[in-house]
Amino acid sequence: MVIAIAALISGVVIAGSGQLPSARLKSSATEIASAIKVAYTRATATSQDLRLVMDLDTQKVWLEESDIPMLAQARDKTGTG
C-alpha cells in the first residue's frame, strides 16, 4: 500500500512538473501584453513616443518615453537608434 501511494505521488509530481514552464511562459506573455497596452494607452493620452525595452540578460521589461521619435535601425547593434 505504501509503495502504491509513493508511486501515485511521484507520478503526479512528474506529470505536474511539465506544466511549470507553460505557466512561466503564460505569465511572461501576459506581462508583455500588459506592458504593450499600458504603452499604447500612455502614448495616445500624452502624445509622447514610447518604446518597450526588454533586457533578456536581467529578465526585465520597461517603457522609455521621449519627446523626439525613437527609431531603431535594422543594422544598429547598440539599440540606440
C-alpha positions in Angstrom: 0.0 0.0 0.0 2.8 2.4 0.9 4.6 1.7 -2.4 1.4 2.3 -4.4 0.9 5.7 -2.6 4.5 6.6 -3.2 4.2 5.6 -6.9 1.0 7.7 -7.2 2.6 10.8 -5.6 5.7 10.5 -7.8 3.6 10.1 -10.9 1.6 13.3 -10.0 4.8 15.2 -9.4 6.4 14.1 -12.6 3.2 14.8 -14.7 2.6 18.2 -12.9 6.2 19.4 -13.4 5.5 19.7 -17.2 3.1 22.5 -16.5 5.6 24.7 -14.7 7.4 26.0 -17.9 4.0 26.5 -19.5 2.8 28.6 -16.6 6.0 30.7 -16.7 5.6 31.3 -20.5 2.0 32.3 -20.0 2.9 34.7 -17.2 5.7 36.3 -19.3 3.4 36.7 -22.3 0.7 38.3 -20.1 3.3 40.7 -18.6 4.5 41.8 -22.1 0.9 42.2 -23.4 0.1 44.3 -20.4 3.1 46.5 -20.9 2.1 47.0 -24.6 -1.4 48.0 -23.6 0.0 50.5 -21.0 2.4 51.9 -23.5 -0.3 52.3 -26.2 -2.7 54.0 -23.7 0.0 56.3 -22.3 1.3 57.2 -25.8 -2.2 58.1 -27.1 -3.1 60.1 -23.9 0.2 62.1 -23.8 1.2 62.2 -27.5 4.6 61.0 -26.4 6.7 58.4 -28.2 7.3 55.3 -26.1 9.2 52.1 -26.6 9.1 48.8 -24.9 12.6 47.7 -23.8 13.3 44.1 -23.0 16.6 43.2 -21.3 16.9 39.5 -21.7 20.0 39.2 -19.6 18.4 40.6 -16.5 14.9 39.5 -17.4 13.4 42.9 -17.1 10.9 44.9 -19.2 10.3 48.6 -19.0 9.0 51.6 -21.0 11.0 54.5 -22.2 9.4 57.8 -23.1 10.8 60.6 -25.2 9.9 64.0 -26.8 11.5 63.0 -30.0 10.7 60.0 -32.2 12.8 56.9 -31.5 13.7 54.8 -34.5 15.9 51.7 -34.3 17.7 50.9 -37.5 17.8 47.3 -38.7 21.6 47.2 -38.6 22.0 49.1 -35.4 23.6 46.6 -32.9 23.6 49.1 -30.0 19.8 49.7 -29.9 20.3 53.4 -29.6 18.9 54.3 -33.0 
